[in-house]
Amino acid sequence: YIHLVTLGFVSSMIILILLEYNFFKVNNKLTLIGLVLFLLGVLSTETTLFTQGILIWFSKLNLPYYSDVILITSSFLLLGITSLLLSLFLKKRYVKKKPNN
C-alpha cells in the first residue's frame, strides 16, 4: 500500500512540476482528459485498496471482484499518462521553429 501511495504522490508531483514549467497546456483538451483520468485512477485505486484493507481488518471479508476493480482503476492511470504523453508529443510536433536571423 505504501508503494502505491508513494507512486501516486510522486507521479502527481512530477505532473504538477511539468505543468508549472509549461510542458503541458491545461487548455489543451487531450491534456485535460489525461489529468482527469490520472487523478481519477489515483483516487479510485487508493479508495479500492483502502476499502479492501478495512474489510479484511474488520470483517475478514474480501471485496468482491477486487482484482478486476484494481485492474480497471489502474487502467485509468495508464490512459491518463498515455494522454499526457500524447499531448506532449503532439505539442512538440506542431510547434513551428522560428527561423534564425
C-alpha positions as CSV (number, residue, x, y, z in Angstrom):
1,Y,0.0,0.0,0.0
2,I,2.8,2.4,0.8
3,H,4.3,1.8,-2.7
4,L,1.1,2.9,-4.4
5,V,0.7,5.9,-2.2
6,T,4.3,6.9,-2.9
7,L,3.8,6.3,-6.6
8,G,0.7,8.3,-6.7
9,F,2.3,11.2,-4.7
10,V,5.5,11.2,-6.7
11,S,3.7,10.9,-10.1
12,S,1.3,13.7,-9.2
13,M,4.1,15.9,-8.0
14,I,6.0,15.3,-11.3
15,I,2.9,16.2,-13.3
16,L,2.4,19.4,-11.2
17,I,6.0,20.4,-11.8
18,L,5.7,19.8,-15.5
19,L,2.5,21.9,-15.5
20,E,4.3,24.7,-13.6
21,Y,7.1,24.8,-16.2
22,N,4.6,24.8,-19.1
23,F,5.4,21.4,-20.5
24,F,1.6,20.8,-20.8
25,K,-1.1,23.4,-21.7
26,V,-4.1,22.9,-19.5
27,N,-6.4,24.5,-22.1
28,N,-5.5,21.5,-24.4
29,K,-8.4,19.0,-24.4
30,L,-6.1,16.0,-24.5
31,T,-4.1,17.3,-21.6
32,L,-7.2,17.9,-19.6
33,I,-8.5,14.5,-20.3
34,G,-5.2,13.0,-19.3
35,L,-5.1,14.9,-16.0
36,V,-8.6,13.9,-15.1
37,L,-8.0,10.2,-16.0
38,F,-4.8,10.1,-14.0
39,L,-6.3,11.7,-10.9
40,L,-9.4,9.5,-11.2
41,G,-7.1,6.5,-11.4
42,V,-5.1,7.5,-8.3
43,L,-8.2,8.3,-6.2
44,S,-10.2,5.2,-7.3
45,T,-7.2,2.8,-6.8
46,E,-6.5,4.2,-3.4
47,T,-10.1,4.0,-2.4
48,T,-10.3,0.4,-3.6
49,L,-7.1,-0.5,-1.7
50,F,-8.4,1.3,1.5
51,T,-11.8,-0.4,1.3
52,Q,-10.2,-3.9,0.8
53,G,-7.9,-3.3,3.8
54,I,-10.8,-2.1,6.0
55,L,-13.0,-5.0,5.0
56,I,-10.2,-7.6,5.8
57,W,-9.3,-5.9,9.1
58,F,-12.9,-5.6,10.5
59,S,-14.8,-8.5,9.0
60,K,-12.3,-10.8,7.4
61,L,-14.1,-10.5,4.1
62,N,-12.7,-9.7,0.7
63,L,-14.0,-7.0,-1.7
64,P,-16.0,-8.8,-4.4
65,Y,-14.1,-8.7,-7.8
66,Y,-11.2,-7.0,-6.1
67,S,-8.6,-8.0,-8.8
68,D,-10.9,-6.8,-11.6
69,V,-11.6,-3.5,-9.9
70,I,-7.9,-2.9,-9.3
71,L,-7.2,-3.7,-13.0
72,I,-9.9,-1.3,-14.2
73,T,-8.9,1.5,-11.9
74,S,-5.2,1.1,-12.7
75,S,-6.0,1.3,-16.4
76,F,-7.2,4.9,-15.7
77,L,-3.6,5.7,-14.6
78,L,-2.2,4.2,-17.8
79,L,-4.7,6.0,-20.0
80,G,-4.1,9.3,-18.2
81,I,-0.3,9.1,-18.6
82,T,-0.7,8.0,-22.2
83,S,-2.9,11.0,-22.9
84,L,-0.4,13.4,-21.3
85,L,2.5,11.9,-23.2
86,L,0.5,12.1,-26.5
87,S,-0.4,15.7,-25.9
88,L,3.2,16.5,-25.2
89,F,4.3,14.7,-28.4
90,L,1.7,16.5,-30.4
91,K,2.6,19.9,-28.9
92,K,6.3,19.4,-29.9
93,R,5.4,18.1,-33.3
94,Y,3.2,21.1,-34.2
95,V,5.3,23.8,-32.7
96,K,7.0,25.7,-35.6
97,K,10.6,26.6,-35.1
98,K,11.5,30.3,-35.5
99,P,13.9,31.0,-38.4
100,N,17.3,32.2,-37.4
101,N,18.1,35.8,-38.4
